[in-house]
Amino acid sequence: MSSRIAAWLWLVALMMAAASTAYGQTPSAGSYPNKTIRIVTSEPGGVSDVASRLIAQGISPKMGQPVVVDNRPAIVAIELAAKATPDGYTLLHYGSTIWLLQYMRDYVPWNIKDFAPVTWTTLTPNLVVVNPSLGVGSIKELLALANARPGELNCAMGSRASSSHLAAELFIHMTGIKVAPIAYKGNVPGLTALMSGEVQLIFPTASSGGPFVKSGKLKALAVTSAKPSVLFPGIPTVAESGVPGFESVSVVGVLAPAKTPAAIIRRLHHEIVTYLDQPEAKQKLSNTGSEVVASSPERFAAVITAERARMGKVITAAGIRAD
């Protein structure tokens, strides 16, 4: 073969490879990664954003490529990742909006089947918080008071469809108590209302309610996670306090577009979990009010399925709608 023909064939091969990439065909898993990886997540400042930046910094040296964080509004972020080429270069780090929004809207532009779980990264529990002046010291005492005074206790619900709102609705659903739901634009206004006596009960996130509990201004009766939280040692769970099976936490994890090669999923899973298992990573995420959960893709998938089954019923029964 002449050198001219060989050069021509080499040029054709390069052109075909370029065309393959341009038209979204998945590159060989063996060459992964050979360019920048981006993690699409929420707007700046949120727990998933902070965790995304820590993960990006932690895995970049091991991946041998830059890993950047791409902040987008919720719907935009999820839809972008759902439609991305399944080549391991676009990942989504997000929470339950991905799999629960379908119960709150008539239409969403994605399906949970559009994603392949990589790993569950963090969980953030909520707290069951009351004003000390209410005079109750446990979930059982709270339930007894609520049942003795049906409809008289006000419960701050937090932003619509937030973790605080969903935790409160699940609690009401599972216990059958009658309380007056009061909507607030976030946990902070609700906590302020609790301290002033406008409401008697709230289910804030660990990060928003924790400082008030630790200072003694408010009293936490329980945490909403299935197991006792390392963030609040000594505080029992709702489940062990008289509401068996109760669990309501903010689940956040990394997902890739569906049909991403299994070898790429395994590589990403290994590097992310290896980073999250480091004490430094756990401490930094604990400072944000989150617990590290470095899981297998299969366990993350099972958690998503269980969340949809449990919370889908509550959302439908309560008629919760999201803008």
C-alpha positions in Angstrom: 0.0 0.0 0.0 1.5 3.4 -1.0 2.1 6.0 1.6 -0.4 8.3 -0.2 -3.2 5.7 0.1 -2.4 5.0 3.7 -2.5 8.7 4.5 -5.8 9.0 2.7 -7.3 6.0 4.7 -6.1 7.5 8.0 -7.7 10.8 7.1 -11.0 9.0 6.3 -10.9 7.2 9.7 -10.4 10.5 11.5 -13.3 12.0 9.7 -15.6 9.1 10.5 -14.6 9.3 14.2 -15.4 13.0 14.3 -18.7 12.4 12.6 -19.5 9.6 15.1 -19.0 12.0 18.0 -20.8 14.8 16.3 -23.9 12.7 15.8 -24.0 11.5 19.4 -22.7 8.0 19.0 -21.2 6.6 22.2 -17.4 6.3 22.2 -15.6 3.1 23.3 -15.7 2.6 27.1 -12.0 1.7 26.9 -11.1 5.3 25.9 -13.2 6.9 28.7 -12.6 9.6 29.8 -10.8 11.6 27.2 -12.4 15.0 27.8 -14.1 17.2 30.4 -16.9 15.6 32.4 -19.7 17.8 33.6 -22.0 17.3 36.6 -25.4 19.0 36.1 -27.1 20.0 39.3 -29.2 22.6 41.1 -28.7 26.3 41.3 -25.7 27.5 43.3 -25.8 27.3 47.1 -27.9 24.2 47.6 -26.8 21.0 49.3 -26.6 19.1 45.9 -24.5 22.0 44.5 -22.0 21.9 47.4 -21.8 18.1 47.2 -21.4 18.2 43.4 -18.4 20.6 43.7 -16.8 18.4 46.4 -17.3 15.3 44.2 -16.0 17.1 41.1 -12.8 18.1 42.9 -12.4 14.7 44.5 -12.7 12.5 41.4 -11.0 14.8 38.8 -7.4 13.7 39.6 -8.4 10.0 39.4 -10.4 10.4 36.2 -7.4 12.3 34.6 -9.8 14.9 33.2 -11.4 18.1 34.4 -14.8 17.6 36.1 -16.9 20.7 36.2 -20.3 21.6 37.8 -23.0 23.0 35.6 -25.7 24.8 37.6 -29.2 24.9 36.1 -32.8 25.5 37.4 -34.4 22.2 38.4 -36.5 21.4 35.4 -33.8 22.5 32.9 -31.1 20.5 34.7 -33.1 17.2 34.7 -34.3 17.5 31.1 -30.8 18.4 29.9 -29.3 15.3 31.5 -32.1 13.1 30.3 -31.5 14.1 26.7 -27.7 14.1 26.9 -25.6 11.6 24.9 -25.1 8.4 27.0 -21.3 8.6 27.0 -20.4 9.4 30.6 -19.6 13.0 29.9 -22.9 14.5 31.3 -24.0 13.4 34.7 -26.9 14.5 36.9 -26.6 15.1 40.6 -30.0 15.7 42.0 -32.8 14.5 44.3 -36.3 13.3 44.5 -37.7 15.9 42.0 -36.5 13.5 39.3 -38.8 10.7 40.4 -41.6 12.4 42.3 -42.5 15.4 40.1 -44.6 13.2 37.9 -47.1 12.9 40.8 -47.4 16.6 41.1 -47.7 17.7 37.5 -49.8 16.5 34.5 -46.6 16.4 32.4 -42.9 16.3 32.9 -40.4 16.1 29.9 -38.6 13.0 31.2 -39.2 9.6 32.7 -37.2 7.8 35.4 -36.4 5.3 32.8 -34.3 8.0 31.0 -31.7 7.6 33.7 -29.2 5.0 34.9 -28.4 5.2 38.6 -24.6 5.5 39.4 -24.7 6.0 43.2 -26.8 7.4 46.0 -24.5 10.1 47.5 -26.3 11.8 50.5 -29.4 11.9 52.5 -30.7 14.8 54.5 -33.2 14.0 57.3 -35.9 16.4 58.5 -36.6 17.0 62.2 -39.9 17.1 64.0 -39.6 20.3 65.9 -41.9 22.1 68.4 -41.7 25.1 70.6 -40.6 24.1 74.1 -43.6 26.0 75.5 -45.9 23.4 73.9 -45.0 21.1 76.8 -44.5 17.9 74.8 -41.3 15.9 74.9 -41.9 13.0 72.6 -43.8 12.0 69.4 -46.2 10.0 71.6 -47.0 13.1 73.7 -47.4 15.2 70.5 -49.9 12.6 69.1 -51.8 12.5 72.3 -52.1 16.3 72.4 -53.1 16.5 68.7 -55.7 13.8 69.2 -57.1 15.6 72.3 -57.3 18.9 70.4 -58.1 18.0 66.8 -57.5 20.8 64.4 -56.2 23.2 67.0 -52.5 22.7 66.4 -50.9 24.6 63.5 -48.3 22.9 61.4 -45.9 24.9 59.2 -45.6 23.1 55.9 -42.6 24.8 54.3 -42.4 25.5 50.6 -44.9 23.5 48.5 -43.5 20.0 47.6 -40.3 20.6 49.6 -38.9 17.9 51.8 -40.4 19.7 54.8 -43.9 19.7 53.2 -43.6 16.1 52.2 -42.4 14.9 55.6 -45.3 16.7 57.3 -47.9 15.3 54.9 -46.4 11.8 55.4 -46.6 12.2 59.2 -50.3 13.3 59.0 -51.1 10.5 56.5 -49.5 7.8 58.7 -50.8 9.0 62.1 -54.2 10.4 61.1 -53.9 13.5 63.3 -55.9 16.6 62.5 -53.7 19.7 62.3 -54.1 23.0 60.5 -51.6 23.3 57.7 -50.0 26.7 57.3 -48.0 27.4 54.2 -44.7 29.3 54.4 -42.1 30.2 51.7 -39.4 28.0 53.1 -38.2 26.7 56.5 -36.8 30.0 57.8 -40.2 31.8 57.9 -41.8 28.7 59.3 -39.2 28.4 62.1 -39.7 32.1 62.9 -43.4 31.5 63.1 -42.8 28.5 65.4 -40.7 30.6 67.8 -43.3 33.4 67.9 -46.1 30.9 68.6 -48.0 31.3 65.3 -47.5 27.5 64.7 -46.8 24.6 67.0 -45.1 22.1 64.8 -42.7 22.1 61.8 -40.6 19.5 59.9 -37.5 21.5 58.9 -34.4 20.2 57.2 -31.5 19.3 59.5 -29.5 22.2 58.2 -32.2 24.9 58.8 -33.7 23.6 62.0 -30.5 22.1 63.6 -29.0 25.4 64.9 -32.2 26.4 66.7 -32.4 22.9 68.3 -28.8 22.9 69.4 -29.2 26.4 70.9 -32.2 25.3 72.9 -34.6 27.8 71.3 -36.7 24.9 69.8 -37.1 21.2 70.7 -36.6 18.3 68.3 -38.8 15.3 69.1 -37.4 13.0 66.4 -35.6 12.7 63.2 -37.4 11.5 60.1 -34.7 9.1 58.8 -35.2 5.3 59.2 -32.2 5.0 61.4 -30.8 7.4 64.1 -28.9 10.3 62.4 -25.2 10.9 63.0 -26.0 14.6 62.7 -28.2 14.5 65.8 -27.0 11.8 68.3 -29.4 10.9 71.0 -32.6 12.1 69.1 -34.8 9.1 68.3 -36.4 8.4 64.9 -40.1 8.9 64.3 -40.4 5.2 63.5 -39.1 4.1 66.9 -41.2 6.8 68.6 -44.5 5.3 67.8 -45.0 5.5 64.0 -43.5 2.3 62.7 -42.3 2.4 59.1 -42.0 6.2 59.0 -39.2 7.5 56.8 -38.9 10.8 55.0 -35.5 12.1 53.9 -34.0 14.1 51.0 -32.3 11.6 48.8 -29.6 12.8 46.4 -27.6 10.8 44.0 -25.7 10.7 40.7 -27.4 9.4 37.6 -26.2 9.1 34.0 -28.4 9.1 30.9 -29.9 5.7 30.2 -27.9 3.4 27.9 -24.6 4.7 29.3 -22.2 1.7 28.9 -22.0 -0.5 32.0 -18.2 -0.2 32.1 -18.5 3.6 32.3 -21.1 3.4 35.1 -18.8 1.1 37.0 -15.8 3.5 36.6 -17.8 6.5 37.8 -19.3 4.6 40.7 -15.9 3.4 41.8 -14.3 6.9 41.8 -17.3 8.7 43.4 -17.8 6.1 46.2 -14.0 6.0 46.9 -14.0 9.7 47.4 -17.2 9.8 49.5 -15.8 7.1 51.8 -13.0 9.4 52.8 -13.4 10.9 56.3 -12.7 14.4 55.0 -15.5 14.2 52.5 -17.9 12.9 55.1 -17.0 15.8 57.4 -17.4 18.4 54.8 -20.9 17.1 53.8 -21.9 16.7 57.4 -21.2 20.4 57.8 -24.0 21.0 55.2 -26.5 18.9 57.1 -26.1 15.8 55.0 -25.1 12.3 55.7 -22.9 10.4 53.2 -24.4 7.3 51.7 -22.1 5.7 49.1 -24.2 3.0 47.6 -24.2 0.6 44.7 -26.2 1.5 41.6 -28.6 -1.3 42.4 -29.3 0.0 45.9 -29.9 3.5 44.6 -32.4 2.1 42.1 -34.2 0.3 44.9 -34.4 3.4 47.0 -35.9 5.3 44.1 -38.5 2.6 43.6 -39.4 2.6 47.3 -39.6 6.4 47.4 -42.0 6.4 44.4 -44.2 3.8 46.0 -44.3 5.4 49.4 -44.4 9.1 48.6 -46.4 8.9 45.4 -49.5 7.7 47.4 -49.0 10.6 49.9 -48.7 13.2 47.2 -51.7 12.0 45.4 -53.8 11.7 48.6 -52.8 15.2 49.7 -53.4 16.7 46.3 -49.9 18.3 46.3 -49.2 20.2 43.1 -45.9 21.8 42.0 -45.7 24.9 39.9 
